[in-house]
Amino acid sequence: MPILTYLLILVLVSAPGSLAAAEGDIIQGKPVIERLDVDALEAGKIHYLYFESVEMGSGQHWYIPVLVAKGAEPGKRILLIAGVHGDELTPVATVHEVFRKLDPTKLAGSVIAIVGVNRPGIESITREWPMKELGTTWVNPNRIFPGKESGNTVQRQAWLVMERLVKGNADVAVDMHTGGNGADFALFIFAYADDPESLQLAELFPVDQIKLDPGLEGTLEYALVKAGIPALTLELGGPRGFEPDMVRAGVEGIENVLAHYGVTGEEVSRTAKSVDAFRGNALVDVVADTGGFVEYLVELNDPVEEGQALAIQRNAFGEVVREYTAKVSGRIAIRGTDAVRERGSGVATILTESPVCPPEGCPYYGGEER
């Protein structure tokens, strides 16, 4: 081996950060960035970028796809987020469809999309982030925001997303999710009730249900609002696949947002009011108290009355062991899909208007669906 070649290889292998692509590098034809600056991007075009995020156990870095439709004219910057949970894929299809329809030469403002915050979760189509600690520890990324610069892998990833992608680049945000494995979510919004603009944002979506919500610390939505960026959590059905009806509804709502803020110059179409969205301030879980095979008697968004039968559970002999009924009146917001239900797993969740909740709504800690 020539000495010059040997020295070059030695420098590349030993250089600090050599396992990571640097600012200005190209991966699969897409430029790599270490920090997003929408204002510095060329106007009137769509930019496809890779954001260098946290390093994995090998020392190499995860790269997050970022799409930016930079308008020909200045205006509001609308942020779309998909893939905080890796099994929530309908939001990814929603981003794709939104961008397919955008013409940046006609925009006044920008549309930014972050696809796959939970990079290892996307690769394995799993909700949590598999962090290498005590073997593998499964971490819910949507309980970690705004993260921590010097924290563990997931904490630093959340911090990088907030500090180097979101802040300074977004005026309004839509964080898209779905139900988790074994459950479906209605077309649903968590609307942060203490922020008037976030509530106004929710009204632009033609959804089935809206929950007035006090926010949940650790969620991306809560971190966004606390950072001064009006935001909501949009739930789009079930996990792992693309649901065309949910994609269409998500796109319609996002197009309303772009119209409302003058980004597209279009008119607002159907809204929560025009579809008569059901509104509530509390989510009430119905949970299995034994194991068995469940036959569901209700569908998503069905109206239910207190005491109404929701599901029947049988043992392996076909004998009925439980009948589950609604604890409150309201709408079915979340419904199980797996026939097998163990003790403690969710059967259904009902959105209701509770007289005991404060004006900003009752917090929801069950279901792990957000």
Secondary structure by P-SEA (a helix, b strand, c coil): ccaaaaaaaaaaaacccccccccccccccbbbbcccccccccccbbbbbbbbcccccccbbbbbbbbbbccccccbbbbbbccccccccaaaaaaaaaaaaccccccccbbbbbcccaaaaaaacccccccccccbbbbcccccccccccccaaaaaaaaaacccccccccbbbbbbbbccccccccccccccccaaaaaaaaacccccccccccccccaaaaaaaacbbbbbbbccccccccaaaaaaaaaaaaaaaaaaccccccccccccccbbbbbccccccccccbbbbbbccccccccccccccbbbbcccccccbbbbbcccccccccccccccccccccccccccccccccccccccccccc
